[in-house]
Amino acid sequence: MKKLNFYDQVNASTLLFVSPEWQKVKAARKAASSFETPIINIPTEIRNIAGRQIRLAEGGSVDAPLVVLLSPFPESILSFMGSWEALTEKFRVIAIDLPGFGASEGDRNDMSPNAQGAHLAAIFEELNLSNIHLIAPDVGMGAALAYALNHQHRLTSMAIGHGPGAPGDFKLAFMINMLAKFGFMRFSSAMLGAGPLVAFSSKLGAIRHQANAIQVDDYKNSYAGRAAEVMHWFKGLRTKASELADKVEEIQIPTLVFWGELDVMFDPSNAENLNNALPNSELHILPEAGHLSWADQPELFASMVIDWVNKNS
C-alpha cells in the first residue's frame, strides 16, 4: 500500500512554502476540528465504456432517483467515502472517474472541459442513463458545464463547484496560475510525481479532513506514471474557463453552485459570479470547508445533495 512518504511531504512543503495562500489555510486547519475519513467500502469496477477503460462504482436502489458523482483531481471517486452511505441510502448512485483521472484510462487529449463533456455524452449514452442529477466538483465542474452546453443532455439537475467556468474575475491560487501560464511549471510539477501532488492538494485543499490509508493509496496509484499527462489540464486553463464562462447564461438546467467558504485554490467569489450568471441556480456555501468541501464536510455535503435532488425530482 502506497503512503505519503518523506519525499512526498518534503516536496509538497516546498510547494506550500511558495504558495501565499498557505498561511491562511494553515491557520484555519489549526482552528478546525480535524478527522480522518472513515474507511467505507465503495464497490468499484473497471468497464469498457465508449472505447475506454473507465472505473465506476454503483450503489443504492435502481428505483430511486439517479445521482452521478464525478471524480476530482488529484483524488478519485474514493474521495466521496464520507458521503457514500448517506447518498446510497436515498438514491441510485453512480460514481465515475473521468477519463484520464482517477483509475480511468486517458491521456493529454482528454485534458480539457470540452473533451470531458464529449466523454460524458458517450458514457451516459452507452450506459443508457437519463434523468441524471449530476454532482460535479473540481475538474468535474468543467466537464459538466461543457456537457450541458455542447450536447443533447440527459440531466434533470446539476450541482457544481470548485472548478472552471465562472464569469468575471476568475480568482485562482498562485500555484494554479503558474501551472496555467508556464510550461516549465507543469513540467517540473510532473517530474515530482504523483505523491507530492496528492500531498500538496491534501494540505492546501483540506481544512478538516485527512484522507485515510485506502484513499491515499488509491490516489497515488491513480496518477503514478502519468502526472505529465494530467498536468495538461492546467495548460491554458483561463482560456478554457472563459470559453465556458461566456456561455453559462445559456444553461437552463436547475443548478446548485456549492463551494467551501475557505477554498483558496478557486476563490469563493467565483461561486457568487457563477450563481449570478446562471439563470436557474442556487448558491450553497459550506462552512469550515476548503477546496475539498465534500470531504471536509461530508455530512453537510450529503444533506445538501439529498435536499437538492429531492427538490428537483
FIMIDREN-206497 format. One record per atom (N, C-alpha, C): atom name; z, x, y. Coordinates in steps of 0.2 Angstrom, whole numbers. Layout:
FIMIDREN-206497
{CA,{Z,X,Y}} ...
This chain:
FIMIDREN-206497
{N,{0,4,-6}} {CA,{0,0,0}} {C,{0,4,6}} {N,{-5,3,11}} {CA,{-5,7,17}} {C,{0,5,22}} {N,{3,9,25}} {CA,{8,8,31}} {C,{6,11,37}} {N,{9,10,43}} {CA,{8,13,49}} {C,{12,20,48}} {N,{8,25,48}} {CA,{11,32,46}} {C,{12,35,53}} {N,{15,41,52}} {CA,{16,46,58}} {C,{10,47,62}} {N,{4,48,59}} {CA,{-2,49,63}} {C,{-4,43,67}} {N,{-3,37,64}} {CA,{-5,31,67}} {C,{0,30,73}} {N,{6,31,72}} {CA,{11,29,78}} {C,{10,34,83}} {N,{9,41,82}} {CA,{8,46,87}} {C,{2,44,91}} {N,{-4,43,88}} {CA,{-10,41,92}} {C,{-10,35,95}} {N,{-6,30,93}} {CA,{-5,24,96}} {C,{-1,25,102}} {N,{4,29,102}} {CA,{9,31,108}} {C,{5,34,113}} {N,{0,38,111}} {CA,{-4,42,116}} {C,{-8,36,120}} {N,{-11,32,117}} {CA,{-15,26,120}} {C,{-10,22,124}} {N,{-4,21,122}} {CA,{0,17,126}} {C,{2,20,132}} {N,{3,27,132}} {CA,{5,31,137}} {C,{0,31,143}} {N,{-6,30,142}} {CA,{-11,29,147}} {C,{-13,22,149}} {N,{-9,17,146}} {CA,{-10,10,147}} {C,{-5,8,152}} {N,{-7,6,158}} {CA,{-2,5,164}} {C,{2,-2,162}} {N,{-1,-6,157}} {CA,{2,-12,156}} {C,{8,-11,151}} {N,{9,-5,148}} {CA,{14,-4,143}} {C,{21,-5,145}} {N,{22,-3,151}} {CA,{29,-4,153}} {C,{31,-11,154}} {N,{27,-15,156}} {CA,{29,-22,157}} {C,{30,-25,150}} {N,{25,-23,145}} {CA,{26,-26,138}} {C,{33,-23,135}} {N,{34,-17,136}} {CA,{40,-13,133}} {C,{46,-17,136}} {N,{46,-19,142}} {CA,{52,-22,145}} {C,{53,-29,141}} {N,{47,-33,141}} {CA,{48,-39,138}} {C,{50,-39,130}} {N,{47,-34,127}} {CA,{49,-33,120}} {C,{56,-32,119}} {N,{59,-28,124}} {CA,{66,-26,123}} {C,{71,-32,124}} {N,{68,-37,129}} {CA,{72,-43,131}} {C,{71,-48,125}} {N,{66,-48,121}} {CA,{65,-53,117}} {C,{69,-53,110}} {N,{69,-58,107}} {CA,{72,-59,100}} {C,{66,-57,95}} {N,{66,-51,92}} {CA,{61,-49,88}} {C,{62,-52,81}} {N,{57,-52,77}} {CA,{57,-54,70}} {C,{51,-51,66}} {N,{52,-50,60}} {CA,{47,-48,55}} {C,{44,-54,52}} {N,{37,-55,53}} {CA,{34,-61,50}} {C,{35,-62,42}} {N,{38,-67,40}} {CA,{39,-68,33}} {C,{33,-68,29}} {N,{34,-65,23}} {CA,{28,-65,18}} {C,{27,-72,15}} {N,{21,-74,17}} {CA,{19,-81,14}} {C,{12,-79,10}} {N,{11,-83,5}} {CA,{5,-82,1}} {C,{-1,-86,4}} {N,{-6,-82,6}} {CA,{-12,-86,9}} {C,{-17,-84,3}} {N,{-19,-89,0}} {CA,{-24,-88,-6}} {C,{-31,-86,-4}} {N,{-32,-80,-3}} {CA,{-39,-78,-1}} {C,{-44,-77,-6}} {N,{-50,-77,-5}} {CA,{-56,-76,-9}} {C,{-62,-73,-5}} {N,{-66,-69,-9}} {CA,{-72,-67,-6}} {C,{-78,-71,-9}} {N,{-82,-74,-5}} {CA,{-88,-78,-7}} {C,{-94,-76,-4}} {N,{-100,-76,-7}} {CA,{-106,-75,-4}} {C,{-108,-81,0}} {N,{-108,-81,6}} {CA,{-109,-86,11}} {C,{-115,-84,16}} {N,{-120,-88,16}} {CA,{-126,-87,21}} {C,{-128,-79,20}} {N,{-128,-77,14}} {CA,{-130,-70,13}} {C,{-125,-64,15}} {N,{-119,-66,16}} {CA,{-114,-61,17}} {C,{-108,-62,13}} {N,{-104,-57,11}} {CA,{-98,-57,8}} {C,{-93,-59,13}} {N,{-90,-65,13}} {CA,{-86,-67,18}} {C,{-79,-69,14}} {N,{-74,-67,17}} {CA,{-67,-68,15}} {C,{-64,-75,18}} {N,{-62,-79,14}} {CA,{-59,-85,17}} {C,{-53,-87,13}} {N,{-49,-92,16}} {CA,{-43,-94,12}} {C,{-43,-102,14}} {N,{-41,-106,9}} {CA,{-41,-113,10}} {C,{-34,-116,7}} {N,{-32,-121,10}} {CA,{-25,-124,8}} {C,{-25,-131,11}} {N,{-20,-135,9}} {CA,{-19,-142,11}} {C,{-24,-147,7}} {N,{-23,-153,9}} {CA,{-26,-159,6}} {C,{-33,-159,8}} {N,{-38,-160,4}} {CA,{-45,-161,6}} {C,{-46,-167,9}} {N,{-42,-172,9}} {CA,{-42,-179,13}} {C,{-40,-178,20}} {N,{-37,-173,22}} {CA,{-34,-173,28}} {C,{-39,-170,33}} {N,{-37,-171,40}} {CA,{-42,-168,45}} {C,{-43,-160,44}} {N,{-49,-158,45}} {CA,{-51,-151,44}} {C,{-50,-146,50}} {N,{-45,-141,48}} {CA,{-44,-136,53}} {C,{-47,-130,51}} {N,{-51,-126,55}} {CA,{-54,-120,53}} {C,{-51,-114,58}} {N,{-48,-109,55}} {CA,{-45,-104,59}} {C,{-50,-98,58}} {N,{-51,-95,64}} {CA,{-55,-89,64}} {C,{-51,-83,66}} {N,{-52,-77,62}} {CA,{-48,-71,62}} {C,{-48,-68,69}} {N,{-43,-64,71}} {CA,{-43,-60,77}} {C,{-44,-53,75}} {N,{-45,-48,80}} {CA,{-46,-41,79}} {C,{-41,-37,82}} {N,{-38,-32,80}} {CA,{-39,-29,73}} {C,{-35,-31,67}} {N,{-33,-38,68}} {CA,{-30,-41,62}} {C,{-35,-45,58}} {N,{-32,-50,54}} {CA,{-37,-54,50}} {C,{-34,-61,49}} {N,{-36,-64,44}} {CA,{-34,-71,43}} {C,{-26,-71,41}} {N,{-24,-65,38}} {CA,{-17,-65,37}} {C,{-12,-65,43}} {N,{-15,-64,49}} {CA,{-11,-65,55}} {C,{-8,-71,56}} {N,{-11,-76,52}} {CA,{-8,-83,53}} {C,{-3,-85,48}} {N,{0,-80,44}} {CA,{5,-81,40}} {C,{11,-86,42}} {N,{13,-84,49}} {CA,{19,-88,52}} {C,{18,-95,52}} {N,{11,-98,53}} {CA,{10,-105,54}} {C,{6,-108,48}} {N,{5,-104,43}} {CA,{0,-107,37}} {C,{4,-113,34}} {N,{10,-112,32}} {CA,{13,-118,28}} {C,{14,-124,32}} {N,{15,-123,39}} {CA,{16,-129,43}} {C,{9,-133,44}} {N,{4,-129,45}} {CA,{-3,-132,46}} {C,{-6,-135,39}} {N,{-5,-131,33}} {CA,{-7,-134,27}} {C,{-3,-140,25}} {N,{3,-141,27}} {CA,{6,-147,26}} {C,{3,-153,29}} {N,{0,-152,34}} {CA,{-3,-158,38}} {C,{-11,-159,37}} {N,{-14,-153,36}} {CA,{-22,-153,37}} {C,{-25,-149,31}} {N,{-31,-150,30}} {CA,{-35,-146,26}} {C,{-37,-140,30}} {N,{-35,-134,28}} {CA,{-36,-128,32}} {C,{-40,-123,29}} {N,{-45,-121,32}} {CA,{-49,-115,30}} {C,{-49,-110,35}} {N,{-47,-104,33}} {CA,{-47,-98,37}} {C,{-52,-93,35}} {N,{-56,-91,41}} {CA,{-62,-87,39}} {C,{-61,-80,43}} {N,{-62,-75,39}} {CA,{-63,-68,43}} {C,{-70,-68,45}} {N,{-71,-67,51}} {CA,{-78,-67,54}} {C,{-82,-61,51}} {N,{-88,-62,51}} {CA,{-92,-56,48}} {C,{-91,-50,53}} {N,{-89,-44,49}} {CA,{-88,-38,52}} {C,{-81,-37,54}} {N,{-77,-42,53}} {CA,{-69,-42,55}} {C,{-65,-44,48}} {N,{-59,-42,48}} {CA,{-55,-43,43}} {C,{-59,-40,36}} {N,{-58,-44,31}} {CA,{-61,-41,25}} {C,{-68,-44,24}} {N,{-72,-47,29}} {CA,{-78,-49,28}} {C,{-84,-44,29}} {N,{-89,-44,26}} {CA,{-95,-39,27}} {C,{-98,-40,34}} {N,{-100,-35,37}} {CA,{-103,-35,43}} {C,{-104,-28,46}} {N,{-108,-27,51}} {CA,{-109,-21,54}} {C,{-110,-22,62}} {N,{-112,-17,65}} {CA,{-113,-17,73}} {C,{-117,-22,75}} {N,{-122,-25,71}} {CA,{-126,-30,74}} {C,{-123,-37,74}} {N,{-117,-37,71}} {CA,{-113,-43,72}} {C,{-108,-43,78}} {N,{-108,-38,82}} {CA,{-103,-37,86}} {C,{-104,-40,93}} {N,{-106,-46,93}} {CA,{-107,-50,100}} {C,{-105,-57,98}} {N,{-103,-61,104}} {CA,{-102,-68,103}} {C,{-108,-72,100}} {N,{-114,-70,103}} {CA,{-120,-74,100}} {C,{-121,-73,93}} {N,{-120,-67,91}} {CA,{-121,-66,84}} {C,{-116,-69,79}} {N,{-110,-69,82}} {CA,{-104,-73,78}} {C,{-105,-80,78}} {N,{-108,-83,84}} {CA,{-109,-90,84}} {C,{-115,-92,79}} {N,{-120,-88,79}} {CA,{-125,-89,74}} {C,{-122,-89,67}} {N,{-118,-84,65}} {CA,{-115,-84,59}} {C,{-111,-90,57}} {N,{-107,-93,62}} {CA,{-103,-99,61}} {C,{-107,-105,59}} {N,{-113,-105,63}} {CA,{-118,-111,61}} {C,{-120,-110,54}} {N,{-122,-104,52}} {CA,{-124,-104,45}} {C,{-118,-105,40}} {N,{-112,-102,41}} {CA,{-107,-103,37}} {C,{-105,-111,36}} {N,{-104,-114,42}} {CA,{-102,-121,42}} {C,{-108,-125,38}} {N,{-114,-124,39}} {CA,{-119,-127,36}} {C,{-119,-126,28}} {N,{-118,-120,26}} {CA,{-118,-118,19}} {C,{-112,-121,15}} {N,{-106,-121,19}} {CA,{-100,-124,16}} {C,{-100,-132,17}} {N,{-105,-135,21}} {CA,{-105,-142,22}} {C,{-99,-144,25}} {N,{-97,-141,31}} {CA,{-91,-143,34}} {C,{-93,-147,40}} {N,{-89,-152,42}} {CA,{-91,-156,48}} {C,{-84,-159,50}} {N,{-84,-162,56}} {CA,{-78,-165,60}} {C,{-73,-159,60}} {N,{-75,-153,62}} {CA,{-70,-147,62}} {C,{-66,-147,68}} {N,{-60,-146,67}} {CA,{-55,-144,73}} {C,{-55,-136,73}} {N,{-58,-133,77}} {CA,{-59,-125,77}} {C,{-54,-122,81}} {N,{-50,-117,78}} {CA,{-45,-114,81}} {C,{-47,-107,81}} {N,{-48,-104,87}} {CA,{-51,-98,88}} {C,{-48,-93,93}} {N,{-44,-89,91}} {CA,{-41,-84,96}} {C,{-45,-77,96}} {N,{-44,-73,102}} {CA,{-47,-67,102}} {C,{-54,-66,101}} {N,{-57,-62,96}} {CA,{-64,-62,95}} {C,{-67,-69,93}} {N,{-63,-73,90}} {CA,{-65,-80,88}} {C,{-66,-84,94}} {N,{-63,-83,99}} {CA,{-65,-87,105}} {C,{-72,-86,107}} {N,{-74,-80,108}} {CA,{-81,-79,110}} {C,{-86,-82,105}} {N,{-84,-81,98}} {CA,{-88,-84,93}} {C,{-89,-92,94}} {N,{-83,-95,95}} {CA,{-83,-102,96}} {C,{-87,-105,102}} {N,{-86,-101,107}} {CA,{-90,-103,113}} {C,{-97,-103,112}} {N,{-99,-97,109}} {CA,{-106,-96,108}} {C,{-109,-101,103}} {N,{-105,-103,98}} {CA,{-107,-108,93}} {C,{-108,-115,97}} {N,{-103,-117,101}} {CA,{-103,-123,104}} {C,{-109,-124,109}} {N,{-111,-118,112}} {CA,{-116,-118,117}} {C,{-123,-117,114}} {N,{-124,-114,109}} {CA,{-131,-112,107}} {C,{-133,-116,100}} {N,{-129,-120,97}} {CA,{-130,-123,91}} {C,{-129,-130,90}} {N,{-132,-134,86}} {CA,{-130,-140,85}} {C,{-124,-141,81}} {N,{-118,-142,85}} {CA,{-112,-140,82}} {C,{-109,-146,78}} {N,{-104,-144,74}} {CA,{-101,-149,69}} {C,{-93,-150,71}} {N,{-92,-149,77}} {CA,{-85,-149,80}} {C,{-82,-156,82}} {N,{-76,-157,81}} {CA,{-73,-163,84}} {C,{-69,-160,90}} {N,{-66,-154,89}} {CA,{-62,-151,95}} {C,{-62,-144,94}} {N,{-60,-140,99}} {CA,{-58,-133,99}} {C,{-52,-131,102}} {N,{-49,-126,99}} {CA,{-43,-123,103}} {C,{-44,-116,103}} {N,{-45,-113,109}} {CA,{-47,-106,110}} {C,{-43,-102,115}} {N,{-42,-96,114}} {CA,{-38,-92,118}} {C,{-38,-85,117}} {N,{-36,-81,123}} {CA,{-36,-74,122}} {C,{-42,-70,121}} {N,{-48,-73,123}} {CA,{-54,-69,122}} {C,{-59,-70,128}} {N,{-65,-68,127}} {CA,{-70,-68,132}} {C,{-73,-75,133}} {N,{-75,-76,139}} {CA,{-79,-82,141}} {C,{-76,-86,147}} {N,{-71,-83,150}} {CA,{-68,-86,156}} {C,{-72,-84,162}} {N,{-73,-89,166}} {CA,{-77,-88,173}} {C,{-72,-84,178}} {N,{-75,-82,183}} {CA,{-71,-79,189}} {C,{-69,-72,188}} {N,{-63,-70,190}} {CA,{-61,-63,190}} {C,{-59,-62,183}} {N,{-63,-59,178}} {CA,{-61,-58,171}} {C,{-56,-52,171}} {N,{-50,-53,170}} {CA,{-45,-48,170}} {C,{-43,-45,163}} {N,{-44,-39,162}} {CA,{-43,-36,156}} {C,{-39,-30,157}} {N,{-35,-28,151}} {CA,{-31,-22,151}} {C,{-36,-16,153}} {N,{-32,-11,155}} {CA,{-36,-4,157}} {C,{-40,-2,151}} {N,{-36,-1,145}} {CA,{-40,2,139}} {C,{-46,-2,137}} {N,{-45,-9,137}} {CA,{-51,-13,136}} {C,{-57,-12,141}} {N,{-55,-11,147}} {CA,{-60,-10,152}} {C,{-64,-3,150}} {N,{-60,2,148}} {CA,{-63,8,147}} {C,{-67,8,141}} {N,{-65,4,136}} {CA,{-69,3,130}} {C,{-76,0,131}} {N,{-75,-5,136}} {CA,{-81,-9,138}} {C,{-86,-5,142}} {N,{-84,0,146}} {CA,{-88,4,150}} {C,{-91,10,147}} {N,{-87,14,143}} {CA,{-89,21,142}} {C,{-89,22,134}} {N,{-95,24,132}} {CA,{-97,25,125}} {C,{-92,31,122}} {N,{-90,36,126}} {CA,{-86,41,124}} {C,{-79,38,122}} {N,{-77,33,126}} {CA,{-70,30,124}} {C,{-71,26,117}} {N,{-76,22,116}} {CA,{-77,19,110}} {C,{-78,24,104}} {N,{-81,30,105}} {CA,{-82,35,100}} {C,{-75,38,98}} {N,{-71,40,104}} {CA,{-65,43,102}} {C,{-60,38,99}} {N,{-60,32,101}} {CA,{-56,27,98}} {C,{-58,26,91}} {N,{-64,26,89}} {CA,{-66,25,82}} {C,{-64,31,78}} {N,{-65,37,81}} {CA,{-63,43,77}} {C,{-56,43,75}} {N,{-51,40,79}} {CA,{-44,39,77}} {C,{-43,36,70}} {N,{-48,31,69}} {CA,{-47,27,63}} {C,{-44,20,64}} {N,{-43,17,58}} {CA,{-40,10,58}} {C,{-33,10,60}} {N,{-29,15,58}} {CA,{-22,14,58}} {C,{-19,14,66}} {N,{-22,19,70}} {CA,{-20,19,77}} {C,{-22,12,81}} {N,{-28,10,79}} {CA,{-30,4,82}} {C,{-25,-2,80}} {N,{-23,-3,74}} {CA,{-18,-8,72}} {C,{-12,-7,75}} {N,{-9,0,75}} {CA,{-3,1,78}} {C,{-3,0,86}} {N,{-8,2,89}} {CA,{-9,0,96}} {C,{-9,-7,98}} {N,{-13,-11,94}} {CA,{-13,-18,95}} {C,{-6,-22,94}} {N,{-3,-19,89}} {CA,{4,-22,87}} {C,{9,-21,92}} {N,{8,-15,96}} {CA,{13,-14,101}} {C,{11,-17,108}} {N,{5,-17,110}} {CA,{3,-19,117}} {C,{2,-27,116}} {N,{0,-29,110}} {CA,{-1,-36,110}} {C,{4,-41,108}} {N,{10,-38,105}} {CA,{15,-42,102}} {C,{21,-42,107}} {N,{25,-47,107}} {CA,{31,-47,111}} {C,{37,-48,106}} {N,{37,-53,101}} {CA,{42,-55,97}} {C,{41,-52,90}} {N,{35,-53,87}} {CA,{34,-52,80}} {C,{32,-45,78}} {N,{34,-43,72}} {CA,{32,-37,69}} {C,{28,-39,63}} {N,{22,-36,62}} {CA,{18,-38,56}} {C,{22,-35,49}} {N,{22,-39,44}} {CA,{25,-37,38}} {C,{21,-32,34}} {N,{23,-29,29}} {CA,{20,-24,25}} {C,{13,-27,22}} {N,{13,-33,20}} {CA,{7,-36,17}} {C,{1,-36,23}} {N,{3,-38,29}} {CA,{-1,-39,34}} {C,{-4,-32,36}} {N,{1,-27,37}} {CA,{-1,-20,39}} {C,{-6,-17,34}} {N,{-5,-18,28}} {CA,{-9,-15,23}} {C,{-16,-18,23}} {N,{-16,-25,24}} {CA,{-22,-28,24}} {C,{-26,-26,31}} {N,{-23,-26,36}} {CA,{-27,-24,42}} {C,{-30,-17,42}} {N,{-26,-12,39}} {CA,{-28,-5,39}} {C,{-34,-5,34}} {N,{-33,-8,28}} {CA,{-39,-8,23}} {C,{-45,-12,26}} {N,{-44,-17,30}} {CA,{-50,-21,33}} {C,{-54,-16,37}} {N,{-51,-12,41}} {CA,{-55,-8,45}} {C,{-56,-1,44}} {N,{-53,1,38}} {CA,{-54,8,36}} {C,{-61,10,35}} {N,{-64,15,38}} {CA,{-70,17,37}} {C,{-76,14,41}} {N,{-73,9,45}} {CA,{-78,5,49}} {C,{-76,4,56}} {N,{-71,8,59}} {CA,{-69,7,66}} {C,{-75,9,70}} {N,{-79,13,69}} {CA,{-85,15,73}} {C,{-90,8,74}} {N,{-90,5,69}} {CA,{-95,-1,69}} {C,{-91,-7,73}} {N,{-85,-8,72}} {CA,{-82,-13,75}} {C,{-81,-12,83}} {N,{-80,-6,85}} {CA,{-80,-4,92}} {C,{-86,-6,96}} {N,{-91,-8,93}} {CA,{-97,-10,97}} {C,{-95,-17,99}} {N,{-90,-21,97}} {CA,{-88,-27,100}} {C,{-87,-26,108}} {N,{-84,-20,110}} {CA,{-82,-19,116}} {C,{-88,-17,121}} {N,{-93,-15,118}} {CA,{-99,-12,122}} {C,{-102,-18,126}} {N,{-102,-17,133}} {CA,{-105,-22,137}} {C,{-101,-28,137}} {N,{-94,-28,136}} {CA,{-90,-34,135}} {C,{-91,-39,141}} {N,{-90,-36,147}} {CA,{-91,-40,153}} {C,{-97,-44,153}} {N,{-103,-41,152}} {CA,{-109,-44,152}} {C,{-109,-50,146}} {N,{-107,-48,140}} {CA,{-107,-53,135}} {C,{-102,-59,137}} {N,{-97,-57,140}} {CA,{-92,-63,143}} {C,{-95,-67,148}} {N,{-99,-64,153}} {CA,{-101,-68,158}} {C,{-107,-72,156}} {N,{-111,-70,151}} {CA,{-116,-75,148}} {C,{-113,-81,145}} {N,{-107,-81,143}} {CA,{-103,-87,140}} {C,{-100,-91,146}} {N,{-97,-87,151}} {CA,{-94,-90,157}} {C,{-98,-94,161}} {N,{-105,-92,162}} {CA,{-109,-95,166}} {C,{-111,-102,163}} {N,{-110,-103,157}} {CA,{-112,-110,154}} {C,{-106,-114,151}} {N,{-100,-112,152}} {CA,{-94,-116,148}} {C,{-94,-123,151}} {N,{-96,-124,157}} {CA,{-95,-130,160}} {C,{-100,-135,157}} {N,{-104,-133,153}} {CA,{-109,-137,149}} {C,{-105,-140,142}} {N,{-99,-137,141}} {CA,{-96,-139,134}} {C,{-92,-146,135}} {N,{-94,-151,132}} {CA,{-91,-157,132}} {C,{-86,-158,127}} {N,{-85,-154,122}} {CA,{-81,-155,116}} {C,{-73,-154,119}} {N,{-69,-159,117}} {CA,{-62,-158,119}} {C,{-59,-151,117}} {N,{-57,-148,122}} {CA,{-55,-141,121}} {C,{-48,-139,123}} {N,{-44,-136,119}} {CA,{-37,-134,121}} {C,{-38,-126,122}} {N,{-36,-124,128}} {CA,{-35,-117,130}} {C,{-28,-115,129}} {N,{-27,-111,125}} {CA,{-20,-108,124}} {C,{-20,-101,125}} {N,{-14,-99,128}} {CA,{-13,-92,130}} {C,{-6,-90,130}} {N,{-4,-84,128}} {CA,{3,-81,129}} {C,{4,-79,136}} {N,{10,-81,138}} {CA,{12,-80,145}} {C,{12,-73,147}} {N,{13,-68,142}} {CA,{14,-61,143}} {C,{8,-57,140}} {N,{2,-60,140}} {CA,{-3,-57,137}} {C,{-6,-52,143}} {N,{-6,-45,141}} {CA,{-8,-40,146}} {C,{-15,-38,144}} {N,{-18,-39,138}} {CA,{-24,-37,136}} {C,{-30,-42,140}} {N,{-28,-48,139}} {CA,{-33,-53,143}} {C,{-28,-57,147}} {N,{-28,-56,154}} {CA,{-23,-59,158}} {C,{-23,-67,158}} {N,{-17,-70,158}} {CA,{-17,-77,158}} {C,{-21,-81,163}} {N,{-22,-77,169}} {CA,{-26,-80,174}} {C,{-33,-82,171}} {N,{-35,-79,166}} {CA,{-42,-81,163}} {C,{-41,-87,160}} {N,{-35,-89,157}} {CA,{-34,-96,154}} {C,{-35,-101,159}} {N,{-32,-100,165}} {CA,{-32,-105,171}} {C,{-39,-106,173}} {N,{-43,-100,174}} {CA,{-50,-101,176}} {C,{-54,-105,171}} {N,{-53,-103,164}} {CA,{-57,-106,159}} {C,{-56,-114,159}} {N,{-49,-116,159}} {CA,{-47,-123,159}} {C,{-50,-126,165}} {N,{-50,-123,171}} {CA,{-53,-126,177}} {C,{-61,-127,176}} {N,{-64,-123,172}} {CA,{-71,-124,172}} {C,{-74,-129,167}} {N,{-70,-129,161}} {CA,{-71,-134,156}} {C,{-71,-141,158}} {N,{-75,-146,157}} {CA,{-75,-152,159}} {C,{-70,-157,155}} {N,{-68,-155,149}} {CA,{-64,-159,145}} {C,{-59,-155,141}} {N,{-54,-152,145}} {CA,{-49,-147,142}} {C,{-42,-148,144}} {N,{-38,-145,141}} {CA,{-31,-145,142}} {C,{-28,-137,142}} {N,{-23,-136,145}} {CA,{-21,-129,145}} {C,{-14,-129,142}} {N,{-12,-124,138}} {CA,{-6,-123,135}} {C,{-4,-116,135}} {N,{1,-114,139}} {CA,{4,-108,139}} {C,{10,-107,134}} {N,{10,-102,130}} {CA,{15,-101,125}} {C,{20,-96,128}} {N,{27,-98,129}} {CA,{31,-94,132}} {C,{33,-88,127}} {N,{36,-82,131}} {CA,{38,-76,127}} {C,{33,-74,122}} {N,{27,-74,123}} {CA,{21,-73,119}} {C,{16,-68,122}} {N,{14,-63,119}} {CA,{9,-59,121}} {C,{2,-61,119}} {N,{-2,-56,118}} {CA,{-9,-57,116}} {C,{-10,-60,109}} {N,{-5,-58,105}} {CA,{-5,-61,98}} {C,{0,-67,98}} {N,{-2,-72,102}} {CA,{3,-78,103}} {C,{4,-82,97}} {N,{-1,-83,93}} {CA,{0,-87,87}} {C,{5,-83,82}} {N,{6,-77,82}} {CA,{10,-73,78}} {C,{17,-72,82}} {N,{17,-72,88}} {CA,{23,-71,92}} {C,{27,-78,92}} {N,{24,-83,92}} {CA,{27,-90,92}} {C,{24,-94,87}} {N,{25,-93,80}} {CA,{21,-96,75}} {C,{23,-104,75}} {N,{30,-105,76}} {CA,{32,-112,76}} {C,{29,-116,81}} {N,{29,-113,87}} {CA,{26,-117,93}} {C,{19,-117,92}} {N,{16,-112,90}} {CA,{8,-112,89}} {C,{6,-118,84}} {N,{10,-118,78}} {CA,{9,-123,73}} {C,{10,-130,76}} {N,{15,-131,80}} {CA,{16,-138,83}} {C,{11,-140,88}} {N,{9,-135,92}} {CA,{3,-136,97}} {C,{-3,-138,93}} {N,{-5,-135,88}} {CA,{-11,-136,84}} {C,{-10,-143,81}} {N,{-5,-145,78}} {CA,{-3,-151,75}} {C,{-4,-157,80}} {N,{-1,-156,86}} {CA,{-1,-161,91}} {C,{-9,-162,93}} {N,{-12,-157,94}} {CA,{-19,-157,97}} {C,{-24,-160,92}} {N,{-23,-158,86}} {CA,{-28,-161,81}} {C,{-26,-169,80}} {N,{-20,-170,79}} {CA,{-18,-177,79}} {C,{-21,-182,84}} {N,{-20,-179,90}} {CA,{-23,-182,96}} {C,{-30,-183,96}} {N,{-34,-179,93}} {CA,{-41,-179,93}} {C,{-44,-181,87}} {N,{-41,-183,82}} {CA,{-43,-185,76}} {C,{-45,-193,76}} 
